[in-house]
Structure formats: structure tokens, C-alpha cells
Amino acid sequence: MTGLGAITPLGNTAPTYWEGLQAGVSGAAPITRFDASKFKTRFACEVKNYNPDTYFPTKEGRKMDIFTQFALIAADEAIKDARLDEEGVDKDRVGVIWGSGIGGLTSLQAECIAFANGDGTPRFNPFFIPKMIADSASGNISIRHKFRGPNFVTTSACASSSDSIISAFNYIRLNMADVVVTGGSEAAITESGVGGFNALKAMSERNDAPELASRPYDKERDGFVLGEGAASLILEEYEHAKARGAKIYAELIGGGMSADAYHITAPDPEGNGVVLVMQNALRDAGISPAEVDYINTHGTSTPLGDGAEVKAIQKVFGEDAYNLNISSTKSMTGHLLGGAGAIEAVACIMAMQHNIVPPTINHFTDDPELDPKLNFTFNKAQAREVNVAMSNTFGFGGHNTSVIFRKLRD
């Protein structure tokens, strides 16, 4: 990993995002993007102080959905961090593989409402389709930077950007690219996004205290908090990175995928698919469970999902589970859906860089169903040597993905 970028509810760059994580800051607040007064959930984790005109000429920004704007902002930061725009980089060998679970929901909703409110005459924005389709993110990044390598978007609900990271890993292993700009973005804080997840009874309705609403592993958890934003990681073949003198944050050593094959929205309560995905990732990485120091869990703050993941961790890690730090950074950022895996991968890499495990905030009441001997890193960041970190992401449809990072060993 030779470059990082992020725009999140905790900060609009990778360093400020990490500062928020260390400090245990909640990104949740009342929704400002629309009037949510009639909704069951009236808060979310929005990107703060966001004005597209700060990043794009007005005419250019209007041609892109906000999820694509976020993608470009995060990718630009990571590309600059990795010095990928310098001379000597073969742009035919630089790919862009991005993740988004929903894509341009803001644009889709706006166009459908405008048509429904009209007289039936089909008047649509000529940029409607390019703004709405999920692959506009990877396409715009490649056009902006003239990267001509493999280019596509992965869509697997909340596992999307972790799948994009594994796809990037595999394309480099197959020698189909030297470098891949990867990551994910989401911008679903809209009437249809919030209303749809409310209808599923998936989101917290703790409107009286939004900043306390995302509480993974707490007995009183009542659903996830919707987030938005993006993160980007530059994944580069090791010898290629060394040859050009690139800064190397960490190495990606393994990735696993699996399916629950259980239910379209509910997790397998025994965590069988999650057991399999972590086993697959460990096998691909060629390491034992005892070598993992930190797991950034999927940990969405839902009653069923959190418990199933903890069961799976204990099955895979056995006694070694008690030596782990476990935390859910969604307690601070909310759930970025298809962008979750990307921002949580950045959190893992930063944890290794600084030897600090970010906390799971908003813990008030122990859940008697969860083993109290496990270290959930409740409420405050903890200092420890982090040499190997695992990131888990799971999506509606039963999609499971796990990636493993390690400090670079010369």
C-alpha cells in the first residue's frame, strides 16, 4: 500500500480521519441533506462542511453524483500521496478498481421525482445515466489521471469495496497491472436511502442522542447508523514500488470471500459464512490465527449481526481470540455501505503505522451473550504493537469479505 486518501464523517482527509478515530469522535448528527422530520431515523453520519465547489469547477461537479465526487476526492489524495502522477509510471499498467453498493442514488432519486412531478413528457438530464451508474466512479478516476489499466466497479452491497481491494490484489498477482487505485464510495443519505433502510428496520432510531446511537456490541444496540464518504488505497507490486522509491505503508497479504447462503438480509446466526471467509483469508495470507493482532470487525450495531460475527471469531481463533484487539470503527463513522471496507482498511493500516487500536465507542451495557473476556477496545483507543490486522465486511445477500494487512517485512 503506497498511498491513502479519505473523505469521511470524521475528517475530509486520511490524516484528519485517523485523528477522529483515535479520539473516539462520533460523526453522527441530525440530517442536513433533506428534511427528515417525518422519518423514523432523523440523523446520520454525513461528511461535514462539504462543498463540491471547493474541489471541482461548478460545471464539472454538476456532471457527477456525490458518490463519484467523493471517489475522486479520496483517489486524488491517495494518488498524490503515492506520487503516481510523476513521470516514469507506465499508465497503461495502472488500473482503477472501485467499490460501491448503490452508486448514484441521489441522481436516480432526483430524476425520478422530477419525472413523476411533470406532465409525463420525458425530460431527463443528459448526464442522468452517467451520474447514476456505479462504474462512473472508476471511469472518472481513470479519465482524470489517464490510467489505462483494468477498470471496473465491484458491487456486493456492504462488502463492495473490500471485494474491490481483493480484485486489485488478484489483478496484480496475475500480472495484469503494476498498480491499482482501489477503494470505495457511497452517498446514500437521501429520502429513499433512509426511508428504505427504515422500512427494513435496519437502522437505529435513537433520535434523542444521535452521537450515542451506533453502539456495536452493546446490549442496547438497535441498528446501524448510515454514513457516507470514500476512501482510496494505492495497491502496488512490491518490486515496482521499491524501484520508484515509493513510501510503503503496509502490505496486503491475503483476502477471503464467502457466502452465507442463508437469507437476503439477515446474517446466519451461527456465523458459518463468516467463519469460512476468515479461514479463507488466513489461508491465502499463509498465517495462523495467532499472528493476527487486531480485527476491525463489520460490527454494524445490529442485534443479530454483531453476535454472529463474535461467534465466528471465537470459532476461528479459539483461545487466541483473547489476545486480539477487536473494534468496530462504525461506532464513529456510521456504516458507509459499499464504502465501509475501504475506510476500514485505511483504519487498519493507520493502526499498524501508529501502533494504536481505534476504539469501539458508545459502550454502556455489557451484552450477556458476548464473552466479556474478549477485548472489544471499548470507549478508548489502546496502544499495542499491531503487526497484522484483519478487516471484515459483510453485505446483504450474504456476501462476506475479509482482508489481511501486515507491516512490511524487508
Secondary structure as the mmCIF struct_conf table of DSSP 4:
data_model
#
loop_
_struct_conf.conf_type_id
_struct_conf.id
_struct_conf.beg_label_comp_id
_struct_conf.beg_label_asym_id
_struct_conf.beg_label_seq_id
_struct_conf.end_label_comp_id
_struct_conf.end_label_asym_id
_struct_conf.end_label_seq_id
STRN STRN1 GLY A 3 ILE A 7
STRN STRN2 THR A 8 THR A 8
TURN_TY1_P TURN_TY1_P1 PRO A 9 LEU A 10
STRN STRN3 GLY A 11 GLY A 11
BEND BEND1 ASN A 12 THR A 13
HELX_RH_AL_P HELX_RH_AL_P1 ALA A 14 ALA A 23
TURN_TY1_P TURN_TY1_P2 GLY A 24 GLY A 24
STRN STRN4 ALA A 29 PRO A 30
BEND BEND2 ARG A 33 PHE A 34
TURN_TY1_P TURN_TY1_P3 SER A 37 LYS A 38
BEND BEND3 PHE A 39 LYS A 40
STRN STRN5 PHE A 43 ALA A 44
STRN STRN6 CYS A 45 CYS A 45
HELX_LH_PP_P HELX_LH_PP_P1 GLU A 46 VAL A 47
TURN_TY1_P TURN_TY1_P4 LYS A 48 ASN A 49
HELX_RH_3T_P HELX_RH_3T_P1 PRO A 52 THR A 54
TURN_TY1_P TURN_TY1_P5 TYR A 55 TYR A 55
BEND BEND4 PHE A 56 PHE A 56
HELX_RH_AL_P HELX_RH_AL_P2 THR A 58 GLY A 61
TURN_TY1_P TURN_TY1_P6 ARG A 62 LYS A 63
BEND BEND5 MET A 64 MET A 64
HELX_RH_AL_P HELX_RH_AL_P3 ILE A 66 ALA A 82
TURN_TY1_P TURN_TY1_P7 ARG A 83 ASP A 85
BEND BEND6 GLU A 86 GLU A 86
TURN_TY1_P TURN_TY1_P8 GLU A 87 GLY A 88
HELX_RH_3T_P HELX_RH_3T_P2 LYS A 91 ARG A 93
STRN STRN7 VAL A 94 GLY A 99
BEND BEND7 GLY A 101 ILE A 102
HELX_RH_AL_P HELX_RH_AL_P4 LEU A 105 ALA A 116
TURN_TY1_P TURN_TY1_P9 ASN A 117 ASP A 119
BEND BEND8 GLY A 120 GLY A 120
TURN_TY1_P TURN_TY1_P10 PRO A 126 PHE A 127
HELX_RH_AL_P HELX_RH_AL_P5 PHE A 128 MET A 132
BEND BEND9 ILE A 133 ILE A 133
TURN_TY1_P TURN_TY1_P11 ALA A 134 ASP A 135
HELX_RH_AL_P HELX_RH_AL_P6 SER A 136 HIS A 145
TURN_TY1_P TURN_TY1_P12 LYS A 146 LYS A 146
BEND BEND10 GLY A 149 GLY A 149
STRN STRN8 ASN A 151 THR A 154
HELX_RH_3T_P HELX_RH_3T_P3 ALA A 157 ALA A 159
HELX_RH_AL_P HELX_RH_AL_P7 SER A 160 ARG A 173
TURN_TY1_P TURN_TY1_P13 LEU A 174 ASN A 175
BEND BEND11 MET A 176 MET A 176
BEND BEND12 ASP A 178 ASP A 178
STRN STRN9 VAL A 179 GLU A 186
BEND BEND13 THR A 190 THR A 190
HELX_RH_AL_P HELX_RH_AL_P8 GLU A 191 ALA A 199
TURN_TY1_P TURN_TY1_P14 LEU A 200 LYS A 201
STRN STRN10 MET A 203 MET A 203
TURN_TY1_P TURN_TY1_P15 ASN A 207 ASP A 208
HELX_RH_3T_P HELX_RH_3T_P4 PRO A 210 LEU A 212
TURN_TY1_P TURN_TY1_P16 ALA A 213 ALA A 213
TURN_TY1_P TURN_TY1_P17 PRO A 216 TYR A 217
STRN STRN11 ASP A 218 ASP A 218
TURN_TY1_P TURN_TY1_P18 LYS A 219 GLU A 220
STRN STRN12 PHE A 224 PHE A 224
STRN STRN13 LEU A 226 GLY A 227
STRN STRN14 GLY A 229 GLU A 236
HELX_RH_AL_P HELX_RH_AL_P9 TYR A 238 ALA A 243
TURN_TY1_P TURN_TY1_P19 ARG A 244 GLY A 245
STRN STRN15 GLU A 251 ALA A 259
BEND BEND14 TYR A 262 TYR A 262
BEND BEND15 ILE A 264 ALA A 266
HELX_LH_PP_P HELX_LH_PP_P2 PRO A 267 ASP A 268
TURN_TY1_P TURN_TY1_P20 PRO A 269 GLU A 270
HELX_RH_AL_P HELX_RH_AL_P10 ASN A 272 ALA A 285
TURN_TY1_P TURN_TY1_P21 GLY A 286 GLY A 286
HELX_RH_3T_P HELX_RH_3T_P5 PRO A 289 GLU A 291
STRN STRN16 TYR A 294 ASN A 296
BEND BEND16 SER A 301 SER A 301
HELX_RH_AL_P HELX_RH_AL_P11 PRO A 303 PHE A 317
HELX_RH_3T_P HELX_RH_3T_P6 GLY A 318 ASN A 323
STRN STRN17 ASN A 325 SER A 327
TURN_TY1_P TURN_TY1_P22 THR A 329 THR A 329
HELX_RH_AL_P HELX_RH_AL_P12 LYS A 330 THR A 333
STRN STRN18 HIS A 335 HIS A 335
HELX_RH_3T_P HELX_RH_3T_P7 LEU A 337 GLY A 339
HELX_RH_AL_P HELX_RH_AL_P13 ALA A 340 HIS A 354
TURN_TY1_P TURN_TY1_P23 ASN A 355 ASN A 355
STRN STRN19 ILE A 356 VAL A 357
HELX_LH_PP_P HELX_LH_PP_P3 PRO A 358 PRO A 359
STRN STRN20 THR A 360 THR A 360
BEND BEND17 THR A 365 THR A 365
STRN STRN21 ASP A 366 ASP A 366
TURN_TY1_P TURN_TY1_P24 PRO A 368 GLU A 369
BEND BEND18 LEU A 370 LEU A 370
TURN_TY1_P TURN_TY1_P25 PRO A 372 LYS A 373
BEND BEND19 LEU A 374 LEU A 374
STRN STRN22 ASN A 375 ASN A 375
STRN STRN23 PHE A 378 PHE A 378
BEND BEND20 ASN A 379 LYS A 380
STRN STRN24 GLN A 382 ALA A 383
BEND BEND21 ASN A 387 ASN A 387
STRN STRN25 VAL A 388 GLY A 395
TURN_TY1_P TURN_TY1_P26 PHE A 396 GLY A 398
STRN STRN26 HIS A 399 ARG A 406
#
